Amino acid sequence: MPSYKAPIENVRFILNEVFDVSEIAKLPGYEDATPDVIDAVLEGMAQFCEEVIQPLNLSGDAEGCKYENGVVRTPKGFKEAYDQYVAGGWMGVTSNPAYGGQGLPHTVGSVLEEFVTSANMSFGMYPGLSTGAIRAIEHWAPEHLKQTYLHKMVAGTWSGTMCLTEAHCGTDLGLIRTKASAADSDGSHKITGSKIFISAGEQDLTENIIHLVLAKLPDAPPGVKGISLFIVPKFLPKEDGSVGPRNGVMCGSIEHKMGIKASATCVMNFDEAKGWLIGEPHKGMRAMFTMMNAARFGVAMQGLGIAEVSYQNAVAYAKDRIQGRALTGAKEKDKPADPIIVHPDVRKNLLTMKAFTEAARALSVWVGMQLDVIEKHPDPKVRQEADDLLALMTPILKAYFSDMGSEVANLGVQIYGGHGYIHEWGMEQFVRDARIAQIYEGANGIQALDLVGRKLPQNMGRPLRRFFHPASQFIEAEMENPALAEFMPHFAKAFGKLQQATAIIAQKGMSNPDEAAAASTDYLRMFALVAMAFMWLKMVKVAVAKLPDANGRASFYDGKIKTARFFFQKMLPETETRFRTIMAGSKSLMDLDMEQF
């Protein structure tokens, strides 16, 4: 059975030494979010994850969810665990205090998402969808709907979903067929249609489920410009806030999936269900993107969470499993063989896992802090700059972290050998669970298209400057720093190639959109690697400075420097290959006739 220990020391390093989390407490509304308070929250969630939900992960996968006559039962122990989650106040950690939340920074919330995913990705789907729904309702719903729903949702007694996809359309939401009638006298509409792939659409954890549903009004213009967003509760609330009669919404079935089997993925049927408009008519996509962008960042954290738990178990196994002798001579002569961690290929796999998880955590904190700046900083110029960086980096984090989460999970299976293929060891579950993150909330190819098609040209390239400027300034300031001498030339070269690729894609894409699209996935991966290198430089700079007086933490800081060296020598060179692929253009992709496939 796999194990998990929340990486508190690494998180503290990022929050307190690489990025000064105390700066967040200076933002209006975050005064109570001191490092001590944040540390206590992290310790509390770590304990909950390690002791309550991680032990349910393997059994939950084996049991899965059960469906019968519209009712879904989650696996044994999930209801009790969810009740503990709610009782601990975890549902409202980052929510607005006006609706019963604790109002802690989103930076903290993203770290908690990593912990929960590492411990039990399926369990995390239930509160995760609610968090996104809460954000959308708070940002777009009229006050009377906020008062009706948010207190219960923030408390966790009611949950939320996001209902977008239909059987005939996924990404192209302009094709949806779900209809909303004209408003009734009470302001409600009747919603009719079917949605598929609805995570947590039906479950036995909460007393009510609040669906956010995309539908089209009778006078809707065609395409995405005709989509509206509605709140559709499973049970209609009474005036006193209690649960009333059943609404016209029912779970038709649940999917039998490759992974996250303890998360109910539902077909939801709406039969003249009462729904209330959120935001303006025909402007539903704008409101839904509030939820979708939060979800995409959450998916990035899922990739990181799966990578972390896969790494932890792989490194423990590699230290314990004895097989063969080190090529340079026996390392543990009192044993019949050496632990497999002595072998270079095993070390390469482990270091790839370690180098990704540690830099990804730093990058997620840096990007996540922008959301707190957007919401709380008094200077509109600073808020705009943070919004630009968040918009630029969200598709990069979603795609790259989920790709690497899957890759790292597979490396974990490889290190376990045949045992990794067996269910009770837990490693093959990580592979299956991780795979969906590359698909949902916008498949990773869509994220790459979003990056090159929307983010690069947006406002004359303004979002790009939010990354390019600090990276350029770092190169200028640190190129002669002897502590970073072995790293800076590699970073400067990779960053230069990224700038060159950006200009080429922008130029070619103007004359032939296929050129930009053909380069998009390679460009996103190249961008991500450069961003990871930037994070490693920030970590190394701190580690080198702290090492002389590190006392008992010398090994920790020394390990950072050595892992960075591996990243720069073995992982960052991938940018060269990606650049060459970008330069090859689109012809070889588009030249083959359809019937030749």
LOGU-58120 format. One record per residue: x, y, z of N, C-alpha, C in turn; residue in three letters. Coordinates in steps of 0.1 Angstrom, whole numbers, plus 5000, padded with zeros to 4 digits. Example, Ala and Ser with C-alpha at 12.3 -4.5 7.8 and 13.67 -1.06 7.14 Angstrom:
513249435078512349555078513249675078ALA;512849785071513749895071512950005079SER;
This chain:
500849885000500050005000500950125000MET;500650224992501450344991501350435004PRO;502250525005502250615017502350755012SER;502150855021502250995017502551075029TYR;503451165028503851265038503851395032LYS;503051495036503051625030504451685030ALA;504851745019506251805019506351935025PRO;506051945038506052075045507352145044ILE;508452075046509752155046509952225032GLU;509652155022509852215008508852325006ASN;507652315011506652425010507152545018VAL;507552525030508052635038509252705031ARG;510152625025511252685018510752785007PHE;509752734999509252814988508552944994ILE;507652925004506853035009507653135017LEU;508653085024509253185034510653225029ASN;511353145021512653185017512853225002GLU;512153154993512253194979511253304976VAL;510053294981509053404979508553434993PHE;508653564997508353605011506853615012ASP;506253505018504753505020504253605029VAL;505153665037504653775047504253895039SER;504653905026504254015018502754015015GLU;502153895015500753875012499953935024ILE;500453925036499753975048499654125048ALA;500454195039500354335038499254385029LYS;498654285021497554325013496254345021LEU;495454445017494154465025493254345025PRO;492854305037492054185039492854055042GLY;494154065041494953945044495853965056TYR;495454065064496354095075496553985085GLU;495653895086495753785095496553665089ASP;496853675077497553565070499053575072ALA;499453565084500853575088501553435085THR;502853435084503553305082503153205093PRO;503053245105502653145116501253085113ASP;500353175110498953125107498953025095VAL;499653065084499752985073500352855076ILE;501452855084502152725088501152635095ASP;500352695104499452615112498352545103ALA;497952625093496952575083497552455075VAL;498852475071499452365063499652245072LEU;500052255084500252145093498852075095GLU;497852145097496452085099496052005087GLY;496152065075495751995063496651875060MET;497951885063498851775062498351655070ALA;498051685083497551575091496251515086GLN;495351595082494051545076494351455064PHE;495251495055495551425043496151295046CYS;497151295055497951175058497151075066GLU;496351125075495651025084494250995080GLU;493551075073492151055070491851015055VAL;492351085046491951055032492950975024ILE;494250975028495150895021494950745023GLN;494550705035494250555037493050515029PRO;492250605024491050565016491250565001LEU;492450604997492750614982492750484975ASN;493450384980493550254973492150184974LEU;491550184985490250114987489150184979SER;489250314978488250384971488350354956GLY;489550344951489850304937489250164934ASP;489450074943488949934941487449924941ALA;486850004951485449994952484650084942GLU;485150204940484550294930483150344936GLY;482450424927481150474931480150374926CYS;478950374932477850284928476650374924LYS;476050324913474850404909473650304908TYR;472450354913471250284913470050374913GLU;469250374902468050454902468250604905ASN;469250654899469550804901470350834913GLY;470650734922471350764934472850714933VAL;473750794937475150754937475750744951VAL;476350634953477050604966478550614965ARG;479150694972480650704972481250584980THR;482550554978483150444985483050455000PRO;483250345006483250335021484250425027LYS;483850505037484750595044484650735038GLY;484250755026484250895020483350995027PHE;482150945030481151035037481751075051LYS;482250985058482851025071484051115070GLU;484851095059486051175057485551315053ALA;484551325044484051455040483451535052TYR;482751465061482151525073483351585081ASP;484451515082485551565090486151685083GLN;486251685069486751795061485851915064TYR;484551905064483652015066483852065081VAL;483851975090483952015104485252085107ALA;486252055099487552125101487552265095GLY;486552305088486452435081487252445068GLY;487652325063488552325051487852375039TRP;486552365038485852405026485952555024MET;485952635034485952775033487252845036GLY;488352775035489652835038489952965031VAL;489652965018490053085010488753165006THR;487653125011486353185007486153315015SER;485253405010484953535015484353525029ASN;484953585039484353585053482953635053PRO;482553715043481153765043480153645042ALA;480653535037479753415035480153295044TYR;480953335054481453225063482753165061GLY;483453225051484853165048485853225057GLY;487053175057488153215065489053325058GLN;488853345045489453455038490953445037GLY;491553325037492953315036493353325021LEU;494653355019495053375005494953254996PRO;494753274983494653164974495953094972HIS;497053164975498353094975498352974984THR;497752994996497652885006496752775000VAL;495652824994494652724989495252634978GLY;496152684970496852604960497752504966SER;498452534976499252434983498352324989VAL;497252364995496352265001495852174990LEU;495552224978495152144967496152034964GLU;497452074964498451974961498451864971GLU;498351904984498351794995497151704993PHE;495951754990494751674989494851574977VAL;495351624966495551544954496551434956THR;497651464963498651364966498051254974SER;497251294984496651194993495451114987ALA;494651184979493451114974492851204963ASN;493251184951492751274940491251264938MET;490651144939489251134938488451214948SER;488951204961488251274971488351424969PHE;489451474964489651614962488751674951GLY;488251584942487351634932486051694938MET;485551644949484251684954484351834960TYR;485251864969485352004973485952094963PRO;486752034954487452114943486452184934GLY;485352104930484352154921483552264928LEU;483352244941482552344949483352474950SER;484652464952485452594953485252674940THR;485352614929485152684916483752744915GLY;482752664919481352714918481152834927ALA;481752824939481652934948482253064942ILE;483353054936483953174930483153234919ARG;482553144911481653194900480453264905ALA;479853204915478653274921478953404927ILE;480053404935480453524942480753644932GLU;481353604921481753714912480653764903HIS;479653674900478653704889477253704893TRP;476853634904475453624907474953744914ALA;473653774913473053884921473053854936PRO;472953954944473153934958472153834964GLU;470853834960469953744966470353604964HIS;470953574952471353434950472653404958LEU;473453504960474653484968474153444982LYS;473253514988472753495001472053355002GLN;471453314992470753184992471653074992THR;472753084984473552964982474952964989TYR;475653084989477053074993477353035007LEU;476453075017476753035031476752885032HIS;475852815026475752675027476952605019LYS;477252665008478352605000479652625006MET;479952745012481152775019481352685031VAL;480152655038480252565049480452425045ALA;480152385033480352255028479152165029GLY;478052215035476852125036476152115022THR;476352215013475952204999477252214991TRP;477152144979478252144970477952204957SER;478952214948478752274935479352184924GLY;478752214912479352144900479452244889THR;480052194878480152274866479652194854MET;478552234848477852154838478052224824CYS;479052174816479352234803479052134792LEU;479752024793479951934782478651854778THR;478351844765477251764761477751654752GLU;476951544749477451424742478051464729ALA;477551564722477951594708479051714708HIS;479351774720480251884720481051894733CYS;482251914732483151934744483652074744GLY;484852094737485452224737484652324729THR;483952284719483152374711481752394717ASP;481752474728480552494735479452564728LEU;479852634717478752704709477752604704GLY;478052474704477152374698476152324708LEU;476152374721475352314731473852324727ILE;473052224732471652224729470752244741ARG;471352244753470552264765469852404764THR;468452404767467652514765467152574778LYS;467052704779466452774790465252854785ALA;464052834792462852904788462953054792SER;461953134787461853264792461553274807ALA;461853374813461753384828460353374833ALA;460153304844458853294850458653414859ASP;457453414866457153524874458053534886SER;458653424891459553424902461053454898ASP;461253484885462553514880463353384875GLY;462753274877463453144873463153114859SER;464053024853463852974840463752824841HIS;463152764830463152614830464252564821LYS;465052474827466252424820466052284815ILE;466252254802466052124797467252084788THR;467751964791468851914783469651814791GLY;470751764785471551664791473051714791SER;473751684802475151714803475951584806LYS;477151574801477951454804479251494811ILE;479951394816481251414823481151524834PHE;480051514842479851614853480451554866ILE;481551604870482251554882481451594894SER;481151494903480451514915479051564913ALA;478451524901477151564897476051504906GLY;476351394911475451324921476351254931GLU;476051264944476851194954476051194967GLN;476551124977475951114990476651195001ASP;477451284998478251365007477551485013LEU;476751555005476151675009474651675007THR;473951755015472451755015471851815002GLU;472651894995472151964983473351974973ASN;473051974960474151994950473652114941ILE;474552214939474152334932474952324918ILE;474152304908474752294895474852424888HIS;475952454882476052574873476052524859LEU;474952564852474652504839474652604828VAL;475352564817475352644805474152604796LEU;473352704792472152684784471852804775ALA;470952784766470652894756469252934758LYS;469053074759467753134760467053134746LEU;465753144745465053144732465553244722PRO;465953364727466453464717467953464716ASP;468653354719470053344719470653354705ALA;471653444703472353444691473153314689PRO;473553274677474253144675475653144682PRO;476253024684477553014689477753054704GLY;478953074708479253094722478753234726VAL;478353324717477753444721476353434725LYS;475753314724474453294728474253204741GLY;475353184748475353094760475053174773ILE;474153124781473853194794474253084805SER;474453134817474753054828473653064839LEU;473352944844472252934854472652854866PHE;472152894878472152814890470952724890ILE;471252584891470152484891470452394903VAL;469652414914469852324926469252194924PRO;469852094930469151964931467851964938LYS;467952034950466652054958466452204959PHE;465252254957464952394957464952444972LEU;465752544975465852594988464552664993PRO;464252635006463052705012463452845016LYS;462552925020462853065024463753065036GLU;463652965045464452965057465852905054ASP;466152875042467452825038467552675039GLY;466552605043466552455044466252395030SER;466452265029466252195016464752175014VAL;464352215002462952194998462652084989GLY;461752094980461351984970462451964960PRO;462351844954463351804944463051884931ARG;464151924925464152004913464151894901ASN;463851944889463851854878465151824872GLY;466051774880467451734876467751594882VAL;468251504874468451364878469751314872MET;470451234879471651164874471151044866CYS;471551044853471050934844471950804845GLY;473250834848474250724849475550774854SER;476450694857477850734860478750664850ILE;479950724848480850664838481750564845GLU;482150464838483150364843484450404836HIS;485350454845486450524840487850454842LYS;488850504835490150454836490750484850MET;490450604856490950644869490050724876GLY;490450794887489650864897488250794898ILE;488350674901487150594902486250624914LYS;486750684924485950714936485350854934ALA;485650924923484951044920483851014910SER;482551054913481451024905481451114893ALA;481551054881481451134868480151104862THR;479251194861477851174859477251224846CYS;476251154841475351214831474251274838VAL;474051404836472951484843471851524833MET;470651484836469451514828468651624835ASN;468351734827467551844832466251844825PHE;465151834832463851824826462951934832ASP;463052054825462352174830462752204844GLU;463952184847464452214861464552364863ALA;464152414875464152554878465652604879LYS;465952714872467252764872467252914872GLY;468252984878468253124879469553174872TRP;469353284865470353334856471453394865LEU;472753364861473953434867474453524857ILE;474653654861475253744851474253784841GLY;474653834830473853884819473353774810GLU;472253784803471853694793472853684782PRO;473153564777474053544766475553574769HIS;475853604782477153634786477753524796LYS;477153404794477553294804478953254803GLY;479553254792480953204791481853294799MET;481653424799482453514807482453474822ARG;481153444827481053404840481653264843ALA;481353174833481853034835483453034835MET;484053124828485453124827486153154841PHE;485353224849485853244863486053114870THR;485153024867485252884873486252804866MET;486252814852487152724844488652764846MET;488952894847490352934849490852884863ASN;489952894873490352844886490552694886ALA;489652624878489752484876491052444869ALA;491452514859492652484852493852494861ARG;493852594869494952604879494952494889PHE;493652454892493552334901494052204895GLY;493852194882494352074875495852074874VAL;496452194873497952194874498352144887ALA;497652184898498052134911497851984913MET;496851934905496651784905497851714899GLN;498351774888499551714882500751714891GLY;500951824898501951834908501751734920LEU;500551724924500251634936500451494933GLY;500051444921500351304917501851284915ILE;502551384910503951374908504651354921ALA;504251434931504851434944504651294951GLU;503451244951503251114958503951004951VAL;503951014938504650914930506150914933SER;506751034934508151044937508450984951TYR;507551024961507850974974507850824975GLN;506950764969506850614970508050554962ASN;508350614950509450554942510750564949ALA;511050674955512350694962512450594974VAL;511350584981511350484992511550344987ALA;510950304977511150174971512550154966TYR;513150254959514450244954515550234964ALA;515250284976516250274987516050144994LYS;514950074993514649955000514949824991ASP;514549834979514649724970516049694966ARG;516549574969517949534965517949444952ILE;518849484943518849414930520149444923GLN;520949344921522249364914523249444923GLY;524349464917525449544923525749674916ARG;526149774923526549894916527649864906ALA;527749934895528649904885530149934889LEU;530150024899531550064904531949984916THR;531249884919531549804931530449804941GLY;530349694949529349684959529349794969ALA;528149854971527949964981527549914995LYS;526849804995526349745008526849605008GLU;528049585012528749445011528149345021LYS;527449395031526849305040525449245035ASP;525049295024523849245018524149165005LYS;523149085001523449004988523349094976PRO;522849214977522749304965522649444970ALA;522749534961522649684965521249724962ASP;520849834969519549894966519549954952PRO;518449944945518449994931518750134929ILE;518750214940519050354939520450384935ILE;521350284935522750304931522850304916VAL;521850254909521950244894521650374887HIS;522450414877522250544871520950574865PRO;520350464858519050494852517950514862ASP;518050444873517050464884517150604889VAL;518450654891518650784896518150894886ARG;518350864874517850964863516350974865LYS;515650864866514250874868513850944880ASN;514450914891514150984904514451134904LEU;515551164898515951304897515051384888LEU;514551324877513551384868512351414876THR;511851324884510751344893510951454903MET;512051444910512451544920512551684914LYS;513251694903513551824897512251884892ALA;511351804887510051864883509251914895PHE;509051824905508151854916508551984923THR;509851994926510352104934510252244926GLU;510552244914510452364906509052394903ALA;508252294901506752314898506152374910ALA;506452334922505952394934506252544935ARG;507452574932507852714932507152794922ALA;506952744910506252814899504752824903LEU;504152724909502752734912502552844923SER;503452854932503352964943503553094936VAL;504553114928504753244921503553284913TRP;502953194906501753224898500553244906VAL;500453154916499253164925499253294933GLY;500353344937500353474944499753584936MET;499753574923499153674914497653684916GLN;497053574919495553584922495253664934LEU;496153654944495953734956496153884953ASP;497153914945497454044941496254104933VAL;495754024924494554064916493354104925ILE;493154024935491954054943492154154954GLU;493354174959493554264971494454384969LYS;495254394959496254504958495454634955HIS;495854744962495154864960495454944947PRO;496654904941497054974929496554904916ASP;495654964908495154894896496154854886PRO;497254934885498354894876499054764880LYS;499254744893499854624898498854504897VAL;497554534899496554424897496554384882ARG;496654484873496654444859497854364855GLN;499054394860500254324857500154174862GLU;499554164874499354034880498353954872ALA;497254014867496253954859496853904846ASP;497753984840498453944827499253824829ASP;500053824840500953704843500153574845LEU;499053594853498153474856497553424843LEU;497053514834496453474822497453404813ALA;498753454812499753394804500153254809LEU;500253234822500853114828499853004830MET;498553034831497552934834497552824824THR;497552844811497552734802498852654802PRO;499952724805501252664806501352564818ILE;500852614829500852534841499852414840LEU;498652444834497752334833498252224824LYS;498852254813499252154803500552084808ALA;501552164812502852114815502852034828TYR;502152084838502052004851501351874849PHE;500251884841499451754840500251654831SER;500951704821501751614813502851554821ASP;503451634829504551584838504051494849MET;502851524854502251444864502051304859GLY;501651294847501451154840502851094838SER;503751174833505151124830505751074843GLU;505751154853506351114866505650984872VAL;504350974871503650854876504150734869ALA;504350744856504850634848506250594852ASN;507050704855508450674859508450594873LEU;507450634881507350564894507050414892GLY;506150384882505850244879507150174874VAL;507850244866509150184860510150144871GLN;510250234881511150214892510750084900ILE;509450074902508949954909509049824901TYR;509249834888509349714880507949644880GLY;507949514880506749434880505749474891GLY;506349504902505449544914504649664911HIS;505249754903504549874899503249854891GLY;503149734885502049704876500949634884TYR;501149614897500249544906499449644914ILE;498149624915497249724921497649764936HIS;497849654944498049684958499249774962GLU;500149784952501349874955500950024953TRP;499850044945499350174944499950264933GLY;501050224927501650304917500850314904MET;500250194900499550204887498250284888GLU;497750304900496550384902496950534900GLN;498150574904498650714901498650734886PHE;499150634878499150654864497750674858VAL;496850594863495450604858494750734862ARG;494950764875494350894880494951014873ASP;496251014870496951134864496451154850ALA;496051054843495851064829494751164825ARG;493651174833492551254830492951404831ILE;493951434839494351584840494851644827ALA;495251554818495751604805494551634795GLN;493351584799492251594791491151694795ILE;490751684808489651774812490051914815TYR;489052004816489252144817490052204805GLU;489752154794490452194781491652104779GLY;491552014769492651924767493952004764ALA;495151944767496352014766496752074753ASN;496252014742496452074729495652204728GLY;494452214735493652334735494452444743ILE;495052404754495852494762496952554754GLN;497652474746498652524737498152624727ALA;496952594721496352684711495952814718LEU;495452804730495152924738496353014740ASP;497452954743498753024746499153104733LEU;499253034722499753104710498753184703VAL;497453144704496453214696495753324703GLY;495753324717495153424724496153504733ARG;496953434740497853504750498953584744LYS;499553524734500753594727500353724721LEU;499253724713498853854706498053944715PRO;497653904727496753984735497354114739GLN;496654224736497054354740498554384736ASN;498754344723500054374717501254304725MET;500954184730501954104737502154144751GLY;501254224757501454264771501654154781ARG;500854044780501053944790502453884790PRO;502953874778504353814776505353894784LEU;505154024785506154114792506254084806ARG;505154034812505154004826506053884830ARG;506353804820507353694822508753744817PHE;508753794805509953824798510753934805PHE;510054034811510754144817511554094830HIS;510854024839511553974851512653874848PRO;512453794838513553704834514753774828ALA;514453874820515553954814516354034825SER;515554084834516154164845517054064854GLN;516553944856517353854864518653814857PHE;518553794844519853764836520853884837ILE;520254004836521154124837521754134850GLU;521054104861521554124874522454014879ALA;522253894874522853774880523953704871GLU;524053754859524953684849526353684855MET;526853774862528153774868528253724882GLU;527153674887527153624901527853494901ASN;529053484908529753354908529053234913PRO;528053264922527353154928526453084918ALA;526053154907525153104897525953084884LEU;527253084884528053094872527752964863ALA;527552854869527352734861526052714855GLU;525052804860523652794855523252904845PHE;523753024848523253144841523453134825MET;524553094820524753084806523652994799PRO;523352884806522352794800520952854800HIS;520652924811519352994812519253104802PHE;520353184800520353294791520153244776ALA;520753134773520653074760519253024758LYS;518652944767517352894766516253004765ALA;516453114773515553224773515653294759PHE;516853304754516953374741516253294730GLY;516353154731515653074721514153094722LYS;513653104735512253124737511753254731LEU;512553354733512253484726512253474711GLN;513153404706513253394691512053314686GLN;511753204693510553124689509253204690ALA;509153284700507953374701507853464689THR;508953524685508853614674508553544661ALA;509053424659508853344647507353304646ILE;506853254657505453214658504553324655ILE;504853444661503953554658504053594644ALA;505153594638505353634624504653534614GLN;504953414616504353314607502853294609LYS;502453304621501053284624500153394618GLY;500653504615499853614609499553574595MET;500453514588500153474574499553334572SER;499753244582499253114581498953064595ASN;497753064600497453014614497952874616PRO;498052784606498452654608499952654614ASP;500752754610502052754615502152774630GLU;501352864635501252884649500752764657ALA;499652704651499052584657500052474657ALA;500752454646501652334646502852354656ALA;503152474659504252504669503752504683ALA;502452504685501952544698502352454710SER;502252324708502552234719504052234722THR;504852244712506352254714506652384721ASP;505952494717506252624723505852624738TYR;504652564741504252564755505252484763LEU;505752374758506652294766507952374768ARG;508452434757509652514758509552624768MET;508352694768508152804777508152754791PHE;507552634794507452574807508852544812ALA;509652484804511052454808511852574812LEU;511652684804512352804807511852864821VAL;510552854823509952904835510452824847ALA;510552694845511152604856512552634859MET;513352664848514752704850514852834858ALA;513952924855513853054863513653024878PHE;512752934881512452894895513652834901MET;514352744894515552674900516652784903TRP;516752884894517752984897517353054910LEU;516153094912515753154924515953074936LYS;515752944935515952854946517452834949MET;518252824939519652804940520252924947VAL;519853044943520353164948520153174963LYS;518953124968518753124982519553014989VAL;519652894983520352784989521852814990ALA;522452874980523852914981524053014992VAL;523153104994523353205004523153155018ALA;522253055020521952995033522952885037LYS;523652825027524352705030525552725040LEU;526252835040527352845050526952845064PRO;525752895067525252895081523952805083ASP;523952695075522752615075522652525087ALA;523652495094523652405105523052275101ASN;521952235107521352105104520652095091GLY;520552215084519852205071520752215059ARG;522052185061523052195051522752095039ALA;522251975043521951875033520751915025SER;519851985031518652035024519052135013PHE;519852235017520252335007521152274996TYR;522052185001523052124991522252044981ASP;521151974986520351894977519651984966GLY;519252104970518652194960519652224949LYS;520852254953521852294943522152174933ILE;522252054939522551944931521451904921LYS;520151914927519051884918518951994907THR;519252114910519252224899520252184889ALA;521352134893522452104883521951994874ARG;521251894879520651794871519651854861PHE;518751944866517752004857518452074845PHE;519452154848520052234838520852154828PHE;521452044833522251954824521451854816GLN;520351804822519651684817518151724812LYS;517551824817516151854813516051984805MET;516752084809516652214801517052204786LEU;518052114783518352104769517252054760PRO;516152014765514951974757514552104749GLU;514852224754514352344747515052354733THR;516252294732516852294719516052214709GLU;515652094713514852004704513552074701THR;512852124711511552194709511752314699ARG;512852384700513052494691513252444676PHE;513952344675514152284661512852234655ARG;512052174664510752134659509852244655THR;509852354663509052474659509552534646ILE;510852534644511452594632511052504619MET;510752374621510452294610509052324604ALA;508252404611507052454605505952354604GLY;504852384597503652304597503552204585SER;504452214575504252144562504151994564LYS;504951934572504951794573503751744580SER;503051834588501851804595500651804586LEU;500651904577499451934569499451884555MET;500651824551500851784537500051654534ASP;499851564543499251444540497751454538LEU;497251404527495751414525495051334535ASP;493751374537492951304548492851154545MET;492651114532492450974529493750894530GLU;494850964532496150894533496450854547GLN;495650894556495850854570495350714572PHE;
